[in-house]
Amino acid sequence: MEKVLQNIRVSFEKSPFFSYMGFEIIDFQEDKVLIKLEINEHLLNVNETLHGGVHGAMLDQVLGMKTQITTKAKCATINLNINYLAPSTEGTIFATAKIVQQGYRIVTAEGEIYDEQGKTLAKAIGTFKLFRDS
């Protein structure tokens, strides 16, 4: 099991997009996935708050990671619905995910982004297609 988790973790850490965005894995276990992001000026929108697309990318990332850890299968996002609850302008934000429903080909997962004080900034629910050998 540990080798499977390590292989999945390495594949995400080697992703050019993952490193470009500045995501960092904090906890990566079968029962918990936690990533963080240090907010930088280049990620802010014209209102000087973190761009909503960054929240979307972070939630898509953590939901996909949790789906792959749980199912041991590669996946692709079918749908991602995000509720933006509060803006963020600086500091560190965190994202975590959990599986809501798992079928053989489709998984539904929920995710949340929160700040250093524990304030929820965004929530998402995503549907993922699994790519299995059979």
Stockholm file with secondary structure:
# STOCKHOLM 1.0

chainA/1-134         MEKVLQNIRVSFEKSPFFSYMGFEIIDFQEDKVLIKLEINEHLLNVNETLHGGVHGAMLDQVLGMKTQITTKAKCATINLNINYLAPSTEGTIFATAKIVQQGYRIVTAEGEIYDEQGKTLAKAIGTFKLFRDS
#=GR chainA/1-134 SS CHHHHHHHHHHHHTCHHHHHHTEEEEEEETTEEEEEEECCGGGBCTTSSBCHHHHHHHHHHHHHHHHHHHHSSEEEEEEEEEEECCCCCSSEEEEEEEEEEECSSEEEEEEEEEETTCCEEEEEEEEEEEECCC
#=GC SS_cons         CHHHHHHHHHHHHTCHHHHHHTEEEEEEETTEEEEEEECCGGGBCTTSSBCHHHHHHHHHHHHHHHHHHHHSSEEEEEEEEEEECCCCCSSEEEEEEEEEEECSSEEEEEEEEEETTCCEEEEEEEEEEEECCC
//
